[in-house]
Amino acid sequence: MSAVVVDGLSMTYRVPVREAGLKAAFRSLVHRRYREVEAVRDLSFEVPAGEVVGLLGPNGAGKTTAMKLMSGLLHPTAGSVEVLGFTPWQRRTPFLKQIALVRGSQPTGGAQELTVLDSLQYQRVLYDLPEAGYHAGLDELAELLELGPLLHRQLRALSLGEKMRAGLALSLLYRPKVLFLDEPTLGLDVSAAAAIRRFLAAYATQTGATIVLTSHYMADVESLCRRLILVDHGRVQYDGPREELAARLSPYKLLRISAPAAVKEDFDGVAEVVATSGVSWDLRVPRDDVASVTSRLLTSLDVVDLAVEEPSLETVLDRAYREGV
Ligand SMILES: Nc1ncnc2c1ncn2[C@@H]1O[C@H](COP(=O)(O)OP(=O)(O)OP(=O)(O)O)[C@@H](O)[C@H]1O
């Protein structure tokens, strides 16, 4: 069963335009002109219950707009969305109780003067959580997100990484079945980002939640999403397994061998040498030839180590963004 069904979704913003200068400012009071920005165009995809999918694309591709539409913050210009059978922008209570949108740019909503614990208690009242379930959930989240030292601090006094941990606890306290994560590691240092990734991976496995994630950090995508949906100019450019995108965009693999006695001429007519340092050689090999090239090298050279690598996701996406899929 699909938890999220997006069908022919489009969203056009109407943005007021004004030329520079005082005269233009007055003129715009009488005659306001608008221009249209098509943020999302005819987007369609489905996410089965329990899947973690990465919604990727370059800046301005329409990801955040799509996330806002799927979580009911915006009403689309055209098309439909169903999340757990609900139309998000109707914002019905049973829908709101089963989804969460977490944004790295605004990890914690609500009153920033409240302490983390007060905010969690407020969330309990808002979502009508039974006392026992609340305490069990809170203990679990507090442990996983290391919230102990933060509970009695005001939200506004937290660092970015601490805010994200608190924001996740606030959003996950009521155990949403569908989680929209918009750049959850934005601006975090390497270990804070890694901690969030570890937590999300564990949360997804433990709860079987459906997760739609946007991120510009490849580590997030690689550790969490097997399926990628690539959008550009508001349209789906690719929807499928992560590895297949690499195979489609890069017809080569990298063969890394360590052969102390090898010289450059040994590779003539066998594989293209792209880098070498000491006894180690990086070879670019067409995907279909990897097996034959490997066995040729193993017979002709004294190979002490060998590894076959996919091009990095960063390289693959850079190519997809620049040249299309
Ligand atoms: N509230 C708004 N009013 C007008 N235009 C908007 C609004 N929000 C977004 N846009 C425009 O819609 C397009 C898509 O923006 P969106 O934020 O959805 O992209 P994104 O893929 O999330 O980008 P990024 O990776 O930079 O966060 C952009 O051209 C953006 O300028």
The ligand as an SDF file (V2000), in Angstrom:
LIG
                    3D

 31 33  0  0  0  0  0  0  0  0999 V2000
    6.8960   31.6660   -1.1980 N   0  0  0  0  0  0  0  0  0  0  0  0
    7.3810   31.7540   -2.4260 C   0  0  0  0  0  0  0  0  0  0  0  0
    6.9910   32.7530   -3.2540 N   0  0  0  0  0  0  0  0  0  0  0  0
    7.4660   32.8250   -4.5040 C   0  0  0  0  0  0  0  0  0  0  0  0
    8.3410   31.9420   -5.0520 N   0  0  0  0  0  0  0  0  0  0  0  0
    8.7640   30.9560   -4.2930 C   0  0  0  0  0  0  0  0  0  0  0  0
    8.3110   30.7820   -2.9310 C   0  0  0  0  0  0  0  0  0  0  0  0
    8.9010   29.6840   -2.4090 N   0  0  0  0  0  0  0  0  0  0  0  0
    9.6920   29.1750   -3.3860 C   0  0  0  0  0  0  0  0  0  0  0  0
    9.6220   29.9380   -4.5050 N   0  0  0  0  0  0  0  0  0  0  0  0
   10.3000   29.6830   -5.7900 C   0  0  0  0  0  0  0  0  0  0  0  0
    9.9230   28.3940   -6.2400 O   0  0  0  0  0  0  0  0  0  0  0  0
   11.0410   27.6950   -6.8010 C   0  0  0  0  0  0  0  0  0  0  0  0
   11.2450   26.3880   -6.0550 C   0  0  0  0  0  0  0  0  0  0  0  0
   11.6520   26.7080   -4.7300 O   0  0  0  0  0  0  0  0  0  0  0  0
   11.8340   25.5830   -3.5990 P   0  0  0  0  0  0  0  0  0  0  0  0
   12.1870   26.2840   -2.3320 O   0  0  0  0  0  0  0  0  0  0  0  0
   10.6570   24.6870   -3.5950 O   0  0  0  0  0  0  0  0  0  0  0  0
   13.0940   24.7990   -4.1800 O   0  0  0  0  0  0  0  0  0  0  0  0
   14.0960   23.7810   -3.4860 P   0  0  0  0  0  0  0  0  0  0  0  0
   14.2960   22.6650   -4.4620 O   0  0  0  0  0  0  0  0  0  0  0  0
   13.6320   23.4180   -2.1340 O   0  0  0  0  0  0  0  0  0  0  0  0
   15.4150   24.6350   -3.3870 O   0  0  0  0  0  0  0  0  0  0  0  0
   16.6660   24.5740   -2.3220 P   0  0  0  0  0  0  0  0  0  0  0  0
   17.4280   23.3070   -2.5960 O   0  0  0  0  0  0  0  0  0  0  0  0
   17.4710   25.7880   -2.6830 O   0  0  0  0  0  0  0  0  0  0  0  0
   16.0950   24.6360   -0.9380 O   0  0  0  0  0  0  0  0  0  0  0  0
   12.2120   28.6630   -6.7330 C   0  0  0  0  0  0  0  0  0  0  0  0
   12.2980   29.3260   -7.9820 O   0  0  0  0  0  0  0  0  0  0  0  0
   11.8100   29.6270   -5.6350 C   0  0  0  0  0  0  0  0  0  0  0  0
   12.3910   30.8990   -5.8630 O   0  0  0  0  0  0  0  0  0  0  0  0
  1  2  1  0
  2  3  1  0
  2  7  2  0
  3  4  2  0
  4  5  1  0
  5  6  2  0
  6  7  1  0
  6 10  1  0
  7  8  1  0
  8  9  2  0
  9 10  1  0
 10 11  1  0
 11 12  1  0
 11 30  1  0
 12 13  1  0
 13 14  1  0
 13 28  1  0
 14 15  1  0
 15 16  1  0
 16 17  2  0
 16 18  1  0
 16 19  1  0
 19 20  1  0
 20 21  2  0
 20 22  1  0
 20 23  1  0
 23 24  1  0
 24 25  2  0
 24 26  1  0
 24 27  1  0
 28 29  1  0
 28 30  1  0
 30 31  1  0
M  END
$$$$
